[in-house]
Amino acid sequence: MDLQLKGKRALVFGSSQGIGRAIAESLIAEGAKVVINGRSEEKLKGVAKDIGAQGFVAADLNREGESLNVSKKAVEILGGIDIVVFNTGGPAKGQFLDISLEQWKLDYQNLWLSVVESLSYYLPQMKSQQFGRILFITSIAAKEPLPALTTSNGLRAGIEGLSKSLCHEVASFNITSNIIQPGYTNTDRLKELKLSDEKVKQMVPAGRLGTPEELAGLATYLCSPLAGYITGQSIAIDGGVTRSH
Ligand SMILES: NC(=O)c1ccc[n+]([C@@H]2O[C@H](COP(=O)([O-])OP(=O)(O)OC[C@H]3O[C@@H](n4cnc5c(N)ncnc54)[C@H](OP(=O)(O)O)[C@@H]3O)[C@@H](O)[C@H]2O)c1
């Protein structure tokens, strides 16, 4: 199937490894021109070369203004923007009383205000060209709060409301806004949790972790012109974990 992504211009935040990298790689394989982002310039340089990205912008999304800077630099590199994928590192772990106000502010900047900064810049461009694809990578925590991930549970549920609000405002401009909620996906971040095979089998009906490539397949479709009538949706890729929702 031709996804009609040839020449489309995309920025994928948080894409030097894991889920973000798999999405960038998949978009490139379909002919899109992609700018990648992460904090380490050294790492980005290597990944951009490996996957054939058009360019990269190193920046820490925990810092105010950095998302806007990345968005502007991506437009300089690409000559415009058609697709933006919001992905970043996971927020702090901890129960409510474990998390300082300072940490809340950092996670809010990283997961939320970075989106606002970027979209305030991109939406007028997307509206005037009558095309845009906005995709958020959040978590199944937005659907079913996970223990000891209070900031993720709270902030990501809020992104659901933001995405649906955007959908309402921009759908008639051929701009879509959707969410993919990853379940337990085999990346470096998940390896930190050291889940045994037995534990995975107990938690996940599919009996295994998901792969970043499985998620990237849907992400690429949702970013394509072919998915123009899918908007305001949240789709979990979780091997059946949130099946009852
Ligand atoms: N893997 C899972 O099972 C799972 C499940 C549910 C939700 N998620 C969510 O999905 C997202 C991606 O997960 P992943 O497993 O692919 O994570 P990952 O392997 O840790 O990759 C995160 C990516 O984001 C970049 N990044 C991290 N913090 C950043 C910051 N402050 N500013 C800019 N870039 C930053 C990282 O590069 P640098 O380190 O170089 O900055 C890396 O490229 C996360 O938000 C995670 O919470 C993952």
The ligand as an SDF file (V2000), in Angstrom:
LIG
                    3D

 48 52  0  0  0  0  0  0  0  0999 V2000
    8.3680    1.4340   26.6880 N   0  0  0  0  0  0  0  0  0  0  0  0
    7.2060    1.2580   27.3010 C   0  0  0  0  0  0  0  0  0  0  0  0
    6.8600    0.1500   27.7390 O   0  0  0  0  0  0  0  0  0  0  0  0
    6.2470    2.4280   27.4700 C   0  0  0  0  0  0  0  0  0  0  0  0
    4.9760    2.1710   28.0060 C   0  0  0  0  0  0  0  0  0  0  0  0
    4.0900    3.2400   28.1750 C   0  0  0  0  0  0  0  0  0  0  0  0
    4.4660    4.5140   27.8130 C   0  0  0  0  0  0  0  0  0  0  0  0
    5.7080    4.7330   27.3030 N   0  0  0  0  0  0  0  0  0  0  0  0
    6.0760    6.1030   26.9940 C   0  0  0  0  0  0  0  0  0  0  0  0
    6.4880    6.2240   25.6510 O   0  0  0  0  0  0  0  0  0  0  0  0
    7.5200    7.2160   25.5600 C   0  0  0  0  0  0  0  0  0  0  0  0
    8.7270    6.6010   24.8460 C   0  0  0  0  0  0  0  0  0  0  0  0
    9.1370    5.4810   25.5810 O   0  0  0  0  0  0  0  0  0  0  0  0
   10.4540    4.6490   25.2210 P   0  0  0  0  0  0  0  0  0  0  0  0
   10.3080    3.3680   25.9430 O   0  0  0  0  0  0  0  0  0  0  0  0
   10.7050    4.6600   23.7620 O   0  0  0  0  0  0  0  0  0  0  0  0
   11.5530    5.5480   25.9870 O   0  0  0  0  0  0  0  0  0  0  0  0
   13.1350    5.6280   25.7990 P   0  0  0  0  0  0  0  0  0  0  0  0
   13.6780    4.3830   25.2120 O   0  0  0  0  0  0  0  0  0  0  0  0
   13.6390    6.0880   27.1230 O   0  0  0  0  0  0  0  0  0  0  0  0
   13.3120    6.8160   24.7140 O   0  0  0  0  0  0  0  0  0  0  0  0
   12.9600    8.1340   25.0260 C   0  0  0  0  0  0  0  0  0  0  0  0
   13.4500    9.0700   23.9290 C   0  0  0  0  0  0  0  0  0  0  0  0
   13.1440   10.4170   24.3270 O   0  0  0  0  0  0  0  0  0  0  0  0
   14.3540   11.1890   24.4570 C   0  0  0  0  0  0  0  0  0  0  0  0
   14.2060   12.0380   25.6320 N   0  0  0  0  0  0  0  0  0  0  0  0
   14.0920   11.6550   26.9280 C   0  0  0  0  0  0  0  0  0  0  0  0
   13.9650   12.7280   27.7180 N   0  0  0  0  0  0  0  0  0  0  0  0
   14.0350   13.8090   26.9090 C   0  0  0  0  0  0  0  0  0  0  0  0
   14.0030   15.2140   27.1440 C   0  0  0  0  0  0  0  0  0  0  0  0
   13.8680   15.7170   28.3750 N   0  0  0  0  0  0  0  0  0  0  0  0
   14.1090   16.0540   26.0880 N   0  0  0  0  0  0  0  0  0  0  0  0
   14.2530   15.5580   24.8230 C   0  0  0  0  0  0  0  0  0  0  0  0
   14.2890   14.2460   24.5380 N   0  0  0  0  0  0  0  0  0  0  0  0
   14.1850   13.3800   25.5800 C   0  0  0  0  0  0  0  0  0  0  0  0
   15.4560   10.1370   24.6210 C   0  0  0  0  0  0  0  0  0  0  0  0
   16.7210   10.6060   24.1660 O   0  0  0  0  0  0  0  0  0  0  0  0
   17.8240   11.2060   25.1980 P   0  0  0  0  0  0  0  0  0  0  0  0
   17.8590   10.2750   26.3710 O   0  0  0  0  0  0  0  0  0  0  0  0
   19.0890   11.2610   24.4190 O   0  0  0  0  0  0  0  0  0  0  0  0
   17.3210   12.5580   25.5550 O   0  0  0  0  0  0  0  0  0  0  0  0
   14.9450    9.0260   23.7120 C   0  0  0  0  0  0  0  0  0  0  0  0
   15.2350    9.3140   22.3750 O   0  0  0  0  0  0  0  0  0  0  0  0
    7.8400    7.6600   26.9900 C   0  0  0  0  0  0  0  0  0  0  0  0
    7.1820    8.8680   27.2630 O   0  0  0  0  0  0  0  0  0  0  0  0
    7.2700    6.5450   27.8370 C   0  0  0  0  0  0  0  0  0  0  0  0
    6.8500    6.9910   29.1300 O   0  0  0  0  0  0  0  0  0  0  0  0
    6.6040    3.7180   27.1180 C   0  0  0  0  0  0  0  0  0  0  0  0
  1  2  1  0
  2  3  2  0
  2  4  1  0
  4  5  1  0
  4 48  2  0
  5  6  2  0
  6  7  1  0
  7  8  2  0
  8  9  1  0
  8 48  1  0
  9 10  1  0
  9 46  1  0
 10 11  1  0
 11 12  1  0
 11 44  1  0
 12 13  1  0
 13 14  1  0
 14 15  2  0
 14 16  1  0
 14 17  1  0
 17 18  1  0
 18 19  2  0
 18 20  1  0
 18 21  1  0
 21 22  1  0
 22 23  1  0
 23 24  1  0
 23 42  1  0
 24 25  1  0
 25 26  1  0
 25 36  1  0
 26 27  1  0
 26 35  1  0
 27 28  2  0
 28 29  1  0
 29 30  1  0
 29 35  2  0
 30 31  1  0
 30 32  2  0
 32 33  1  0
 33 34  2  0
 34 35  1  0
 36 37  1  0
 36 42  1  0
 37 38  1  0
 38 39  2  0
 38 40  1  0
 38 41  1  0
 42 43  1  0
 44 45  1  0
 44 46  1  0
 46 47  1  0
M  CHG  2   8   1  16  -1
M  END
$$$$
